[in-house]
Amino acid sequence: MPFPRGMLLCLGILLMTAGGVTVLCVGLPYGSVPLFGLGVFLGLGGISLLVGGLCMAMKNLQVAVPGHFLLHPRTGTRFSPQQAQAIQRRLDRIRREISTDSVSQRPAPEPSIPSTPPPWTMEPPPSYDTVMKSQEHSEQL
């Protein structure tokens, strides 16, 4: 059974302090390599326990910090199983209603476009000379 996060934090701080004291006070001034190694080992073990406890504390933190996705619970874990079933039933009912509405209100198919355009029924535009002569004639009046 794993330690509670408070116990890991306290034990990590204690081991880190013991390792630091061992390295600085006992290992270095007297040149004792085994005590220096033991101090480093205790210090690194304390750091790892402290980091593990902090990670556990951050994982169980339920504070809503805006913009930080790591501190929010995952989507889908906020509903109880009964709520999730009720929501799913409601969504299924809405989907069924929409599908029956779309079947009963189908629009009439548009007529297909003929492969050839209809014959031209308009008269051709007047020539350039005819237009210019008519404008000259209208200006003189």
N, CA, C and O atoms as CSV, one atom per row, in Angstrom:
chain,resi,resn,atom,element,x,y,z
A,1,MET,N,N,0.852,-1.173,0.000
A,1,MET,CA,C,0.000,0.000,0.000
A,1,MET,C,C,0.899,1.238,0.000
A,1,MET,O,O,1.808,1.328,0.825
A,2,PRO,N,N,0.669,2.188,-0.902
A,2,PRO,CA,C,1.538,3.362,-0.984
A,2,PRO,C,C,1.299,4.321,0.185
A,2,PRO,O,O,0.230,4.350,0.795
A,3,PHE,N,N,2.341,5.100,0.464
A,3,PHE,CA,C,2.236,6.096,1.524
A,3,PHE,C,C,1.283,7.208,1.111
A,3,PHE,O,O,1.162,7.507,-0.077
A,4,PRO,N,N,0.609,7.822,2.069
A,4,PRO,CA,C,-0.171,9.020,1.732
A,4,PRO,C,C,0.767,10.139,1.295
A,4,PRO,O,O,1.950,10.128,1.636
A,5,ARG,N,N,0.253,11.085,0.556
A,5,ARG,CA,C,1.131,12.127,-0.005
A,5,ARG,C,C,1.772,12.988,1.076
A,5,ARG,O,O,2.902,13.442,0.898
A,6,GLY,N,N,1.085,13.227,2.191
A,6,GLY,CA,C,1.675,14.017,3.274
A,6,GLY,C,C,2.875,13.304,3.885
A,6,GLY,O,O,3.879,13.928,4.229
A,7,MET,N,N,2.752,11.978,4.015
A,7,MET,CA,C,3.851,11.182,4.559
A,7,MET,C,C,5.043,11.185,3.597
A,7,MET,O,O,6.194,11.257,4.027
A,8,LEU,N,N,4.759,11.106,2.289
A,8,LEU,CA,C,5.853,11.144,1.313
A,8,LEU,C,C,6.564,12.494,1.344
A,8,LEU,O,O,7.790,12.552,1.249
A,9,LEU,N,N,5.816,13.561,1.473
A,9,LEU,CA,C,6.438,14.879,1.515
A,9,LEU,C,C,7.329,15.033,2.749
A,9,LEU,O,O,8.456,15.518,2.646
A,10,CYS,N,N,6.830,14.624,3.901
A,10,CYS,CA,C,7.618,14.731,5.145
A,10,CYS,C,C,8.859,13.845,5.094
A,10,CYS,O,O,9.951,14.276,5.465
A,11,LEU,N,N,8.691,12.613,4.637
A,11,LEU,CA,C,9.825,11.689,4.553
A,11,LEU,C,C,10.848,12.189,3.531
A,11,LEU,O,O,12.052,12.044,3.740
A,12,GLY,N,N,10.378,12.777,2.429
A,12,GLY,CA,C,11.292,13.326,1.424
A,12,GLY,C,C,12.105,14.477,1.973
A,12,GLY,O,O,13.313,14.555,1.748
A,13,ILE,N,N,11.443,15.382,2.700
A,13,ILE,CA,C,12.161,16.515,3.295
A,13,ILE,C,C,13.163,16.028,4.337
A,13,ILE,O,O,14.281,16.537,4.416
A,14,LEU,N,N,12.757,15.039,5.138
A,14,LEU,CA,C,13.645,14.495,6.168
A,14,LEU,C,C,14.883,13.838,5.548
A,14,LEU,O,O,16.005,14.087,5.990
A,15,LEU,N,N,14.679,12.995,4.520
A,15,LEU,CA,C,15.821,12.332,3.879
A,15,LEU,C,C,16.714,13.341,3.154
A,15,LEU,O,O,17.937,13.198,3.157
A,16,MET,N,N,16.116,14.350,2.539
A,16,MET,CA,C,16.919,15.354,1.857
A,16,MET,C,C,17.773,16.140,2.858
A,16,MET,O,O,18.933,16.447,2.583
A,17,THR,N,N,17.203,16.457,3.996
A,17,THR,CA,C,17.954,17.171,5.030
A,17,THR,C,C,19.067,16.295,5.593
A,17,THR,O,O,20.198,16.748,5.771
A,18,ALA,N,N,18.733,15.028,5.872
A,18,ALA,CA,C,19.762,14.113,6.408
A,18,ALA,C,C,20.894,13.917,5.414
A,18,ALA,O,O,22.060,13.868,5.804
A,19,GLY,N,N,20.557,13.804,4.121
A,19,GLY,CA,C,21.605,13.656,3.105
A,19,GLY,C,C,22.461,14.895,2.993
A,19,GLY,O,O,23.681,14.792,2.858
A,20,GLY,N,N,21.845,16.075,3.046
A,20,GLY,CA,C,22.613,17.312,2.974
A,20,GLY,C,C,23.547,17.480,4.159
A,20,GLY,O,O,24.702,17.877,4.006
A,21,VAL,N,N,23.028,17.170,5.352
A,21,VAL,CA,C,23.873,17.273,6.552
A,21,VAL,C,C,25.024,16.277,6.476
A,21,VAL,O,O,26.153,16.612,6.835
A,22,THR,N,N,24.757,15.065,6.016
A,22,THR,CA,C,25.804,14.043,5.923
A,22,THR,C,C,26.878,14.473,4.930
A,22,THR,O,O,28.069,14.325,5.206
A,23,VAL,N,N,26.475,14.998,3.789
A,23,VAL,CA,C,27.458,15.398,2.775
A,23,VAL,C,C,28.287,16.587,3.266
A,23,VAL,O,O,29.512,16.583,3.145
A,24,LEU,N,N,27.624,17.593,3.814
A,24,LEU,CA,C,28.336,18.819,4.157
A,24,LEU,C,C,29.140,18.715,5.455
A,24,LEU,O,O,30.250,19.240,5.545
A,25,CYS,N,N,28.580,18.039,6.455
A,25,CYS,CA,C,29.245,18.046,7.763
A,25,CYS,C,C,30.161,16.854,7.995
A,25,CYS,O,O,31.197,16.993,8.644
A,26,VAL,N,N,29.806,15.708,7.487
A,26,VAL,CA,C,30.574,14.514,7.821
A,26,VAL,C,C,31.448,14.054,6.665
A,26,VAL,O,O,32.603,13.683,6.874
A,27,GLY,N,N,30.908,14.073,5.435
A,27,GLY,CA,C,31.626,13.479,4.312
A,27,GLY,C,C,32.745,14.331,3.761
A,27,GLY,O,O,33.857,13.836,3.582
A,28,LEU,N,N,32.487,15.594,3.487
A,28,LEU,CA,C,33.480,16.418,2.805
A,28,LEU,C,C,34.684,16.812,3.660
A,28,LEU,O,O,35.814,16.639,3.202
A,29,PRO,N,N,34.502,17.339,4.897
A,29,PRO,CA,C,35.699,17.813,5.614
A,29,PRO,C,C,36.673,16.683,5.963
A,29,PRO,O,O,37.884,16.899,6.020
A,30,TYR,N,N,36.154,15.511,6.190
A,30,TYR,CA,C,37.038,14.434,6.630
A,30,TYR,C,C,37.444,13.534,5.482
A,30,TYR,O,O,38.244,12.618,5.675
A,31,GLY,N,N,36.918,13.769,4.304
A,31,GLY,CA,C,37.319,12.978,3.143
A,31,GLY,C,C,36.804,11.568,3.175
A,31,GLY,O,O,37.398,10.691,2.548
A,32,SER,N,N,35.738,11.314,3.868
A,32,SER,CA,C,35.189,9.963,3.954
A,32,SER,C,C,34.289,9.709,2.749
A,32,SER,O,O,33.190,10.259,2.666
A,33,VAL,N,N,34.742,8.892,1.829
A,33,VAL,CA,C,33.999,8.618,0.599
A,33,VAL,C,C,32.714,7.834,0.880
A,33,VAL,O,O,31.683,8.150,0.287
A,34,PRO,N,N,32.731,6.819,1.764
A,34,PRO,CA,C,31.479,6.101,1.999
A,34,PRO,C,C,30.395,6.995,2.608
A,34,PRO,O,O,29.224,6.880,2.246
A,35,LEU,N,N,30.778,7.886,3.533
A,35,LEU,CA,C,29.776,8.779,4.119
A,35,LEU,C,C,29.282,9.802,3.097
A,35,LEU,O,O,28.104,10.162,3.099
A,36,PHE,N,N,30.176,10.271,2.225
A,36,PHE,CA,C,29.773,11.182,1.165
A,36,PHE,C,C,28.773,10.495,0.224
A,36,PHE,O,O,27.763,11.091,-0.151
A,37,GLY,N,N,29.053,9.251,-0.152
A,37,GLY,CA,C,28.140,8.483,-1.011
A,37,GLY,C,C,26.795,8.254,-0.331
A,37,GLY,O,O,25.745,8.349,-0.967
A,38,LEU,N,N,26.834,7.949,0.982
A,38,LEU,CA,C,25.587,7.758,1.722
A,38,LEU,C,C,24.773,9.052,1.770
A,38,LEU,O,O,23.549,9.017,1.641
A,39,GLY,N,N,25.439,10.186,1.953
A,39,GLY,CA,C,24.746,11.477,1.974
A,39,GLY,C,C,24.112,11.792,0.626
A,39,GLY,O,O,22.976,12.262,0.573
A,40,VAL,N,N,24.828,11.541,-0.454
A,40,VAL,CA,C,24.275,11.781,-1.791
A,40,VAL,C,C,23.088,10.860,-2.031
A,40,VAL,O,O,22.065,11.286,-2.567
A,41,PHE,N,N,23.224,9.596,-1.635
A,41,PHE,CA,C,22.132,8.633,-1.805
A,41,PHE,C,C,20.895,9.064,-1.017
A,41,PHE,O,O,19.781,9.011,-1.538
A,42,LEU,N,N,21.080,9.489,0.229
A,42,LEU,CA,C,19.944,9.961,1.035
A,42,LEU,C,C,19.319,11.218,0.436
A,42,LEU,O,O,18.096,11.344,0.388
A,43,GLY,N,N,20.147,12.136,-0.016
A,43,GLY,CA,C,19.641,13.370,-0.614
A,43,GLY,C,C,18.836,13.105,-1.881
A,43,GLY,O,O,17.764,13.683,-2.060
A,44,LEU,N,N,19.337,12.234,-2.768
A,44,LEU,CA,C,18.615,11.913,-4.000
A,44,LEU,C,C,17.318,11.144,-3.704
A,44,LEU,O,O,16.297,11.351,-4.361
A,45,GLY,N,N,17.379,10.271,-2.722
A,45,GLY,CA,C,16.152,9.558,-2.320
A,45,GLY,C,C,15.110,10.517,-1.769
A,45,GLY,O,O,13.921,10.380,-2.058
A,46,GLY,N,N,15.551,11.490,-0.976
A,46,GLY,CA,C,14.629,12.490,-0.441
A,46,GLY,C,C,14.018,13.341,-1.541
A,46,GLY,O,O,12.829,13.656,-1.501
A,47,ILE,N,N,14.823,13.710,-2.517
A,47,ILE,CA,C,14.304,14.496,-3.641
A,47,ILE,C,C,13.273,13.703,-4.424
A,47,ILE,O,O,12.235,14.239,-4.813
A,48,SER,N,N,13.559,12.417,-4.656
A,48,SER,CA,C,12.604,11.604,-5.425
A,48,SER,C,C,11.293,11.422,-4.656
A,48,SER,O,O,10.218,11.474,-5.255
A,49,LEU,N,N,11.368,11.210,-3.336
A,49,LEU,CA,C,10.135,11.095,-2.550
A,49,LEU,C,C,9.366,12.415,-2.526
A,49,LEU,O,O,8.136,12.418,-2.583
A,50,LEU,N,N,10.081,13.529,-2.444
A,50,LEU,CA,C,9.436,14.839,-2.449
A,50,LEU,C,C,8.736,15.098,-3.782
A,50,LEU,O,O,7.606,15.584,-3.811
A,51,VAL,N,N,9.409,14.772,-4.877
A,51,VAL,CA,C,8.791,14.956,-6.200
A,51,VAL,C,C,7.579,14.043,-6.350
A,51,VAL,O,O,6.547,14.464,-6.872
A,52,GLY,N,N,7.696,12.793,-5.893
A,52,GLY,CA,C,6.551,11.872,-5.969
A,52,GLY,C,C,5.360,12.363,-5.163
A,52,GLY,O,O,4.219,12.287,-5.619
A,53,GLY,N,N,5.628,12.866,-3.963
A,53,GLY,CA,C,4.539,13.409,-3.147
A,53,GLY,C,C,3.899,14.628,-3.774
A,53,GLY,O,O,2.680,14.790,-3.716
A,54,LEU,N,N,4.712,15.495,-4.376
A,54,LEU,CA,C,4.158,16.675,-5.047
A,54,LEU,C,C,3.319,16.281,-6.262
A,54,LEU,O,O,2.278,16.881,-6.528
A,55,CYS,N,N,3.780,15.272,-6.991
A,55,CYS,CA,C,2.996,14.802,-8.145
A,55,CYS,C,C,1.659,14.232,-7.695
A,55,CYS,O,O,0.632,14.481,-8.326
A,56,MET,N,N,1.667,13.469,-6.610
A,56,MET,CA,C,0.406,12.927,-6.102
A,56,MET,C,C,-0.516,14.050,-5.632
A,56,MET,O,O,-1.727,13.992,-5.845
A,57,ALA,N,N,0.054,15.068,-4.995
A,57,ALA,CA,C,-0.762,16.185,-4.532
A,57,ALA,C,C,-1.347,16.956,-5.711
A,57,ALA,O,O,-2.499,17.387,-5.648
A,58,MET,N,N,-0.586,17.138,-6.774
A,58,MET,CA,C,-1.096,17.846,-7.950
A,58,MET,C,C,-2.150,17.022,-8.676
A,58,MET,O,O,-3.089,17.581,-9.243
A,59,LYS,N,N,-2.007,15.700,-8.665
A,59,LYS,CA,C,-2.971,14.844,-9.347
A,59,LYS,C,C,-4.326,14.901,-8.654
A,59,LYS,O,O,-5.359,14.873,-9.323
A,60,ASN,N,N,-4.341,14.980,-7.346
A,60,ASN,CA,C,-5.591,14.988,-6.596
A,60,ASN,C,C,-6.126,16.392,-6.346
A,60,ASN,O,O,-7.149,16.553,-5.681
A,61,LEU,N,N,-5.455,17.396,-6.864
A,61,LEU,CA,C,-5.892,18.769,-6.671
A,61,LEU,C,C,-7.112,19.033,-7.549
A,61,LEU,O,O,-7.056,18.806,-8.757
A,62,GLN,N,N,-8.212,19.508,-6.964
A,62,GLN,CA,C,-9.452,19.742,-7.694
A,62,GLN,C,C,-9.765,21.226,-7.834
A,62,GLN,O,O,-10.927,21.593,-8.004
A,63,VAL,N,N,-8.771,22.070,-7.769
A,63,VAL,CA,C,-8.978,23.505,-7.887
A,63,VAL,C,C,-9.031,23.859,-9.361
A,63,VAL,O,O,-8.195,23.412,-10.147
A,64,ALA,N,N,-10.010,24.660,-9.732
A,64,ALA,CA,C,-10.146,25.063,-11.133
A,64,ALA,C,C,-9.250,26.262,-11.400
A,64,ALA,O,O,-9.573,27.386,-11.014
A,65,VAL,N,N,-8.139,26.024,-12.053
A,65,VAL,CA,C,-7.237,27.094,-12.444
A,65,VAL,C,C,-7.493,27.345,-13.920
A,65,VAL,O,O,-7.242,26.461,-14.739
A,66,PRO,N,N,-7.987,28.525,-14.286
A,66,PRO,CA,C,-8.327,28.750,-15.686
A,66,PRO,C,C,-7.105,28.675,-16.587
A,66,PRO,O,O,-6.058,29.249,-16.286
A,67,GLY,N,N,-7.249,27.966,-17.686
A,67,GLY,CA,C,-6.197,27.897,-18.677
A,67,GLY,C,C,-5.173,26.808,-18.449
A,67,GLY,O,O,-4.274,26.650,-19.274
A,68,HIS,N,N,-5.262,26.056,-17.381
A,68,HIS,CA,C,-4.284,25.007,-17.129
A,68,HIS,C,C,-4.983,23.664,-17.171
A,68,HIS,O,O,-5.670,23.280,-16.224
A,69,PHE,N,N,-4.801,22.942,-18.289
A,69,PHE,CA,C,-5.553,21.712,-18.493
A,69,PHE,C,C,-5.098,20.581,-17.586
A,69,PHE,O,O,-5.856,19.633,-17.379
A,70,LEU,N,N,-3.899,20.642,-17.040
A,70,LEU,CA,C,-3.425,19.544,-16.196
A,70,LEU,C,C,-4.144,19.500,-14.851
A,70,LEU,O,O,-4.202,18.445,-14.218
A,71,LEU,N,N,-4.689,20.624,-14.410
A,71,LEU,CA,C,-5.327,20.671,-13.104
A,71,LEU,C,C,-6.830,20.410,-13.181
A,71,LEU,O,O,-7.483,20.322,-12.141
A,72,HIS,N,N,-7.393,20.285,-14.377
A,72,HIS,CA,C,-8.815,20.010,-14.530
A,72,HIS,C,C,-9.048,18.514,-14.654
A,72,HIS,O,O,-8.223,17.815,-15.242
A,73,PRO,N,N,-10.141,18.009,-14.120
A,73,PRO,CA,C,-10.439,16.597,-14.357
A,73,PRO,C,C,-10.758,16.378,-15.826
A,73,PRO,O,O,-11.224,17.285,-16.514
A,74,ARG,N,N,-10.499,15.157,-16.300
A,74,ARG,CA,C,-10.735,14.853,-17.708
A,74,ARG,C,C,-12.210,14.952,-18.033
A,74,ARG,O,O,-13.063,14.748,-17.170
A,75,THR,N,N,-12.505,15.265,-19.283
A,75,THR,CA,C,-13.883,15.309,-19.743
A,75,THR,C,C,-14.435,13.892,-19.705
A,75,THR,O,O,-13.751,12.947,-20.098
A,76,GLY,N,N,-15.650,13.743,-19.242
A,76,GLY,CA,C,-16.260,12.425,-19.165
A,76,GLY,C,C,-16.237,11.853,-17.764
A,76,GLY,O,O,-16.920,10.863,-17.501
A,77,THR,N,N,-15.479,12.437,-16.861
A,77,THR,CA,C,-15.433,11.910,-15.499
A,77,THR,C,C,-16.299,12.724,-14.547
A,77,THR,O,O,-16.302,12.465,-13.344
A,78,ARG,N,N,-17.039,13.710,-15.069
A,78,ARG,CA,C,-17.815,14.584,-14.195
A,78,ARG,C,C,-19.221,14.057,-13.932
A,78,ARG,O,O,-19.880,14.536,-13.009
A,79,PHE,N,N,-19.707,13.087,-14.709
A,79,PHE,CA,C,-21.067,12.597,-14.556
A,79,PHE,C,C,-21.073,11.228,-13.895
A,79,PHE,O,O,-20.193,10.400,-14.129
A,80,SER,N,N,-22.079,11.014,-13.070
A,80,SER,CA,C,-22.254,9.680,-12.488
A,80,SER,C,C,-22.787,8.762,-13.589
A,80,SER,O,O,-23.261,9.248,-14.616
A,81,PRO,N,N,-22.715,7.442,-13.389
A,81,PRO,CA,C,-23.223,6.529,-14.422
A,81,PRO,C,C,-24.708,6.754,-14.732
A,81,PRO,O,O,-25.124,6.628,-15.884
A,82,GLN,N,N,-25.504,7.084,-13.713
A,82,GLN,CA,C,-26.926,7.330,-13.951
A,82,GLN,C,C,-27.117,8.591,-14.805
A,82,GLN,O,O,-27.947,8.612,-15.715
A,83,GLN,N,N,-26.346,9.634,-14.506
A,83,GLN,CA,C,-26.452,10.850,-15.297
A,83,GLN,C,C,-26.005,10.608,-16.737
A,83,GLN,O,O,-26.620,11.105,-17.680
A,84,ALA,N,N,-24.935,9.843,-16.895
A,84,ALA,CA,C,-24.442,9.558,-18.244
A,84,ALA,C,C,-25.479,8.784,-19.052
A,84,ALA,O,O,-25.665,9.064,-20.236
A,85,GLN,N,N,-26.161,7.810,-18.433
A,85,GLN,CA,C,-27.204,7.060,-19.138
A,85,GLN,C,C,-28.375,7.961,-19.498
A,85,GLN,O,O,-28.922,7.855,-20.596
A,86,ALA,N,N,-28.768,8.847,-18.587
A,86,ALA,CA,C,-29.877,9.752,-18.873
A,86,ALA,C,C,-29.529,10.690,-20.026
A,86,ALA,O,O,-30.359,10.942,-20.900
A,87,ILE,N,N,-28.315,11.200,-20.025
A,87,ILE,CA,C,-27.885,12.090,-21.110
A,87,ILE,C,C,-27.846,11.326,-22.429
A,87,ILE,O,O,-28.275,11.846,-23.459
A,88,GLN,N,N,-27.334,10.096,-22.403
A,88,GLN,CA,C,-27.266,9.299,-23.631
A,88,GLN,C,C,-28.658,9.011,-24.169
A,88,GLN,O,O,-28.879,9.089,-25.378
A,89,ARG,N,N,-29.620,8.672,-23.276
A,89,ARG,CA,C,-30.998,8.422,-23.725
A,89,ARG,C,C,-31.596,9.670,-24.356
A,89,ARG,O,O,-32.274,9.586,-25.379
A,90,ARG,N,N,-31.347,10.833,-23.747
A,90,ARG,CA,C,-31.881,12.085,-24.291
A,90,ARG,C,C,-31.283,12.385,-25.659
A,90,ARG,O,O,-32.004,12.775,-26.578
A,91,LEU,N,N,-29.982,12.208,-25.803
A,91,LEU,CA,C,-29.343,12.444,-27.098
A,91,LEU,C,C,-29.869,11.487,-28.164
A,91,LEU,O,O,-30.081,11.882,-29.310
A,92,ASP,N,N,-30.080,10.219,-27.782
A,92,ASP,CA,C,-30.644,9.253,-28.741
A,92,ASP,C,C,-32.043,9.663,-29.165
A,92,ASP,O,O,-32.382,9.562,-30.344
A,93,ARG,N,N,-32.868,10.128,-28.221
A,93,ARG,CA,C,-34.230,10.558,-28.543
A,93,ARG,C,C,-34.203,11.759,-29.486
A,93,ARG,O,O,-34.980,11.818,-30.440
A,94,ILE,N,N,-33.316,12.710,-29.225
A,94,ILE,CA,C,-33.203,13.882,-30.097
A,94,ILE,C,C,-32.766,13.455,-31.492
A,94,ILE,O,O,-33.293,13.960,-32.484
A,95,ARG,N,N,-31.807,12.529,-31.583
A,95,ARG,CA,C,-31.358,12.056,-32.896
A,95,ARG,C,C,-32.491,11.373,-33.657
A,95,ARG,O,O,-32.638,11.569,-34.863
A,96,ARG,N,N,-33.299,10.564,-32.947
A,96,ARG,CA,C,-34.431,9.897,-33.604
A,96,ARG,C,C,-35.437,10.913,-34.115
A,96,ARG,O,O,-35.937,10.777,-35.232
A,97,GLU,N,N,-35.748,11.945,-33.305
A,97,GLU,CA,C,-36.699,12.971,-33.727
A,97,GLU,C,C,-36.187,13.714,-34.954
A,97,GLU,O,O,-36.949,13.995,-35.879
A,98,ILE,N,N,-34.913,14.026,-34.959
A,98,ILE,CA,C,-34.347,14.739,-36.103
A,98,ILE,C,C,-34.386,13.866,-37.346
A,98,ILE,O,O,-34.693,14.357,-38.433
A,99,SER,N,N,-34.083,12.585,-37.209
A,99,SER,CA,C,-34.077,11.710,-38.392
A,99,SER,C,C,-35.490,11.515,-38.929
A,99,SER,O,O,-35.653,11.447,-40.148
A,100,THR,N,N,-36.533,11.420,-38.080
A,100,THR,CA,C,-37.898,11.269,-38.583
A,100,THR,C,C,-38.377,12.576,-39.199
A,100,THR,O,O,-39.135,12.544,-40.169
A,101,ASP,N,N,-37.961,13.723,-38.671
A,101,ASP,CA,C,-38.335,15.004,-39.269
A,101,ASP,C,C,-37.727,15.151,-40.651
A,101,ASP,O,O,-38.383,15.633,-41.575
A,102,SER,N,N,-36.483,14.739,-40.796
A,102,SER,CA,C,-35.829,14.895,-42.090
A,102,SER,C,C,-36.433,13.950,-43.130
A,102,SER,O,O,-36.430,14.273,-44.317
A,103,VAL,N,N,-36.950,12.787,-42.714
A,103,VAL,CA,C,-37.563,11.857,-43.657
A,103,VAL,C,C,-38.910,12.392,-44.110
A,103,VAL,O,O,-39.229,12.299,-45.295
A,104,SER,N,N,-39.716,12.950,-43.207
A,104,SER,CA,C,-41.061,13.405,-43.559
A,104,SER,C,C,-41.043,14.730,-44.311
A,104,SER,O,O,-41.985,15.008,-45.053
A,105,GLN,N,N,-40.032,15.546,-44.156
A,105,GLN,CA,C,-39.990,16.851,-44.804
A,105,GLN,C,C,-38.919,16.900,-45.886
A,105,GLN,O,O,-38.170,17.873,-45.981
A,106,ARG,N,N,-38.848,15.870,-46.688
A,106,ARG,CA,C,-37.855,15.833,-47.745
A,106,ARG,C,C,-38.242,16.808,-48.843
A,106,ARG,O,O,-39.392,16.790,-49.283
A,107,PRO,N,N,-37.340,17.655,-49.303
A,107,PRO,CA,C,-37.691,18.595,-50.361
A,107,PRO,C,C,-37.875,17.883,-51.700
A,107,PRO,O,O,-37.305,16.819,-51.941
A,108,ALA,N,N,-38.699,18.506,-52.576
A,108,ALA,CA,C,-38.921,17.919,-53.908
A,108,ALA,C,C,-37.628,18.010,-54.700
A,108,ALA,O,O,-36.910,19.007,-54.617
A,109,PRO,N,N,-37.336,16.981,-55.458
A,109,PRO,CA,C,-36.085,17.025,-56.232
A,109,PRO,C,C,-36.153,18.116,-57.299
A,109,PRO,O,O,-37.194,18.327,-57.920
A,110,GLU,N,N,-35.055,18.789,-57.499
A,110,GLU,CA,C,-35.000,19.842,-58.501
A,110,GLU,C,C,-34.971,19.226,-59.893
A,110,GLU,O,O,-34.409,18.148,-60.083
A,111,PRO,N,N,-35.576,19.907,-60.873
A,111,PRO,CA,C,-35.540,19.357,-62.235
A,111,PRO,C,C,-34.108,19.355,-62.753
A,111,PRO,O,O,-33.320,20.252,-62.452
A,112,SER,N,N,-33.797,18.361,-63.514
A,112,SER,CA,C,-32.432,18.247,-64.012
A,112,SER,C,C,-32.184,19.280,-65.102
A,112,SER,O,O,-33.114,19.680,-65.803
A,113,ILE,N,N,-30.978,19.699,-65.242
A,113,ILE,CA,C,-30.596,20.696,-66.225
A,113,ILE,C,C,-30.474,19.999,-67.580
A,113,ILE,O,O,-29.834,18.951,-67.676
A,114,PRO,N,N,-31.082,20.568,-68.635
A,114,PRO,CA,C,-30.973,19.915,-69.944
A,114,PRO,C,C,-29.538,19.946,-70.452
A,114,PRO,O,O,-28.753,20.823,-70.092
A,115,SER,N,N,-29.217,18.988,-71.279
A,115,SER,CA,C,-27.847,18.890,-71.762
A,115,SER,C,C,-27.518,19.972,-72.780
A,115,SER,O,O,-26.356,20.358,-72.905
A,116,THR,N,N,-28.521,20.476,-73.518
A,116,THR,CA,C,-28.287,21.560,-74.479
A,116,THR,C,C,-29.053,22.792,-74.023
A,116,THR,O,O,-30.143,22.658,-73.466
A,117,PRO,N,N,-28.518,23.983,-74.241
A,117,PRO,CA,C,-29.226,25.192,-73.827
A,117,PRO,C,C,-30.456,25.430,-74.719
A,117,PRO,O,O,-30.515,24.948,-75.850
A,118,PRO,N,N,-31.412,26.161,-74.203
A,118,PRO,CA,C,-32.599,26.453,-75.037
A,118,PRO,C,C,-32.225,27.342,-76.227
A,118,PRO,O,O,-31.195,28.016,-76.189
A,119,PRO,N,N,-33.017,27.352,-77.243
A,119,PRO,CA,C,-32.682,28.180,-78.414
A,119,PRO,C,C,-32.729,29.666,-78.063
A,119,PRO,O,O,-33.474,30.078,-77.173
A,120,TRP,N,N,-31.928,30.465,-78.767
A,120,TRP,CA,C,-31.823,31.893,-78.521
A,120,TRP,C,C,-33.055,32.573,-79.100
A,120,TRP,O,O,-33.329,32.459,-80.295
A,121,THR,N,N,-33.803,33.284,-78.247
A,121,THR,CA,C,-35.036,33.930,-78.699
A,121,THR,C,C,-34.899,35.437,-78.813
A,121,THR,O,O,-35.818,36.098,-79.298
A,122,MET,N,N,-33.797,35.990,-78.387
A,122,MET,CA,C,-33.629,37.437,-78.451
A,122,MET,C,C,-32.984,37.831,-79.774
A,122,MET,O,O,-32.290,37.038,-80.411
A,123,GLU,N,N,-33.230,39.069,-80.167
A,123,GLU,CA,C,-32.595,39.546,-81.399
A,123,GLU,C,C,-31.170,39.949,-81.091
A,123,GLU,O,O,-30.873,40.311,-79.952
A,124,PRO,N,N,-30.295,39.901,-82.050
A,124,PRO,CA,C,-28.902,40.257,-81.800
A,124,PRO,C,C,-28.776,41.744,-81.482
A,124,PRO,O,O,-29.612,42.542,-81.906
A,125,PRO,N,N,-27.737,42.121,-80.739
A,125,PRO,CA,C,-27.567,43.537,-80.403
A,125,PRO,C,C,-27.248,44.347,-81.662
A,125,PRO,O,O,-26.747,43.798,-82.643
A,126,PRO,N,N,-27.538,45.649,-81.634
A,126,PRO,CA,C,-27.229,46.471,-82.809
A,126,PRO,C,C,-25.732,46.639,-82.987
A,126,PRO,O,O,-24.963,46.489,-82.037
A,127,SER,N,N,-25.332,46.942,-84.176
A,127,SER,CA,C,-23.906,47.109,-84.445
A,127,SER,C,C,-23.414,48.427,-83.838
A,127,SER,O,O,-24.199,49.275,-83.416
A,128,TYR,N,N,-22.113,48.562,-83.811
A,128,TYR,CA,C,-21.482,49.749,-83.230
A,128,TYR,C,C,-21.859,50.996,-84.018
A,128,TYR,O,O,-22.173,52.038,-83.442
A,129,ASP,N,N,-21.826,50.877,-85.321
A,129,ASP,CA,C,-22.143,52.038,-86.160
A,129,ASP,C,C,-23.570,52.517,-85.922
A,129,ASP,O,O,-23.813,53.722,-85.874
A,130,THR,N,N,-24.502,51.607,-85.774
A,130,THR,CA,C,-25.893,51.976,-85.561
A,130,THR,C,C,-26.047,52.713,-84.229
A,130,THR,O,O,-26.773,53.704,-84.154
A,131,VAL,N,N,-25.388,52.249,-83.205
A,131,VAL,CA,C,-25.465,52.889,-81.890
A,131,VAL,C,C,-24.868,54.281,-81.952
A,131,VAL,O,O,-25.450,55.220,-81.409
A,132,MET,N,N,-23.708,54.442,-82.606
A,132,MET,CA,C,-23.052,55.745,-82.683
A,132,MET,C,C,-23.901,56.745,-83.476
A,132,MET,O,O,-23.991,57.918,-83.112
A,133,LYS,N,N,-24.523,56.268,-84.565
A,133,LYS,CA,C,-25.362,57.159,-85.363
A,133,LYS,C,C,-26.585,57.597,-84.574
A,133,LYS,O,O,-27.018,58.745,-84.687
A,134,SER,N,N,-27.159,56.677,-83.762
A,134,SER,CA,C,-28.338,57.046,-82.984
A,134,SER,C,C,-27.972,58.040,-81.878
A,134,SER,O,O,-28.785,58.898,-81.535
A,135,GLN,N,N,-26.759,57.939,-81.314
A,135,GLN,CA,C,-26.342,58.895,-80.273
A,135,GLN,C,C,-26.083,60.254,-80.899
A,135,GLN,O,O,-26.428,61.277,-80.307
A,136,GLU,N,N,-25.485,60.288,-82.075
A,136,GLU,CA,C,-25.236,61.563,-82.733
A,136,GLU,C,C,-26.558,62.241,-83.072
A,136,GLU,O,O,-26.705,63.458,-82.957
A,137,HIS,N,N,-27.508,61.424,-83.492
A,137,HIS,CA,C,-28.803,61.950,-83.871
A,137,HIS,C,C,-29.531,62.514,-82.633
A,137,HIS,O,O,-30.192,63.548,-82.730
A,138,SER,N,N,-29.415,61.843,-81.472
A,138,SER,CA,C,-30.085,62.311,-80.253
A,138,SER,C,C,-29.423,63.577,-79.704
A,138,SER,O,O,-30.098,64.405,-79.092
A,139,GLU,N,N,-28.132,63.739,-79.912
A,139,GLU,CA,C,-27.423,64.932,-79.430
A,139,GLU,C,C,-27.795,66.161,-80.273
A,139,GLU,O,O,-27.830,67.275,-79.750
A,140,GLN,N,N,-28.065,65.978,-81.531
A,140,GLN,CA,C,-28.399,67.085,-82.397
A,140,GLN,C,C,-29.803,67.620,-82.110
A,140,GLN,O,O,-30.102,68.772,-82.424
A,141,LEU,N,N,-30.626,66.829,-81.543
A,141,LEU,CA,C,-31.982,67.278,-81.244
A,141,LEU,C,C,-31.988,68.044,-79.987
A,141,LEU,O,O,-33.040,68.514,-79.556
